[in-house]
């Protein structure tokens, strides 16, 4: 799973957004807003982390139940896929 290179994560005030970069992305219909955890996951995906690695990283960071994190990470990945953010 790989993030599209033409999307850059930007911090705008206290919010995060994925901003399309490049000529062919000028028709990108929506600004994708992320919360702090979503931005963190996006950064990890940019580094090539797998779904299991994302879950483990979050579990170490937030000390939350593995199954809850698995559902949340899978949901995030599914949203990214549905919005055509991943290759």
C-alpha positions as CSV (number, residue, x, y, z in Angstrom):
1,X,0.0,0.0,0.0
2,X,1.4,3.3,-1.1
3,X,0.2,6.9,-0.7
4,X,-0.2,9.0,-3.8
5,X,2.9,11.2,-4.2
6,X,0.8,14.1,-5.5
7,X,-0.8,14.6,-2.1
8,X,1.0,16.4,0.6
9,X,0.1,16.7,4.3
10,X,-0.1,20.2,5.5
11,X,-0.8,21.6,9.0
12,X,-3.1,24.5,8.8
13,X,-3.5,26.1,12.3
14,X,-4.4,23.2,14.5
15,X,-5.9,21.1,11.6
16,X,-4.3,18.9,9.0
17,X,-5.2,18.6,5.3
18,X,-4.1,16.6,2.3
19,X,-3.4,19.1,-0.4
20,X,-3.1,18.0,-4.1
21,X,0.2,19.1,-5.7
22,X,0.8,19.3,-9.4
23,X,-0.8,20.3,-12.6
24,X,-3.1,17.3,-13.1
25,X,-4.5,17.6,-9.6
26,X,-6.0,21.1,-10.1
27,X,-9.3,19.3,-10.6
28,X,-9.1,17.6,-7.3
29,X,-12.7,18.0,-6.0
30,X,-12.2,18.0,-2.2
31,X,-9.8,19.1,0.5
32,X,-9.2,16.0,2.7
33,X,-9.1,17.0,6.3
34,X,-7.4,14.8,8.9
35,X,-7.4,14.8,12.7
36,X,-4.1,14.4,14.6
37,X,-4.2,10.6,14.5
38,X,-5.2,10.6,10.8
39,X,-2.2,12.8,10.0
40,X,0.0,10.5,12.1
41,X,-1.2,7.5,10.2
42,X,-0.7,9.3,6.8
43,X,2.9,10.1,7.8
44,X,3.4,6.4,8.7
45,X,1.9,5.3,5.4
46,X,4.3,7.6,3.6
47,X,7.1,5.7,5.3
48,X,5.8,2.4,3.9
49,X,4.4,1.1,7.1
50,X,2.0,-1.9,6.8
51,X,-1.4,-2.1,8.5
52,X,-0.1,-4.3,11.2
53,X,2.8,-1.9,11.9
54,X,0.3,1.0,12.1
55,X,-1.7,-0.9,14.7
56,X,1.3,-1.8,16.7
57,X,2.6,1.8,16.6
58,X,-0.7,3.2,17.8
59,X,-1.0,0.5,20.5
60,X,2.4,1.5,21.9
61,X,1.4,5.2,21.7
62,X,-2.1,5.1,23.1
63,X,-2.2,1.8,25.1
64,X,-5.6,0.9,23.6
65,X,-7.1,-2.5,22.9
66,X,-5.6,-4.1,19.8
67,X,-9.0,-5.0,18.2
68,X,-10.3,-1.5,18.6
69,X,-7.2,-0.1,16.9
70,X,-7.4,-2.7,14.2
71,X,-10.9,-1.6,13.4
72,X,-9.9,2.0,13.4
73,X,-6.9,1.6,11.2
74,X,-8.8,-0.6,8.8
75,X,-11.5,2.0,8.6
76,X,-8.9,4.7,7.9
77,X,-7.4,2.6,5.2
78,X,-10.8,1.9,3.7
79,X,-11.6,5.6,3.6
80,X,-8.3,6.4,1.9
81,X,-9.0,3.7,-0.7
82,X,-12.5,5.0,-1.3
83,X,-11.2,8.5,-1.8
84,X,-8.5,7.2,-4.2
85,X,-5.7,8.4,-1.9
86,X,-3.6,5.2,-2.1
87,X,-2.0,3.4,-5.0
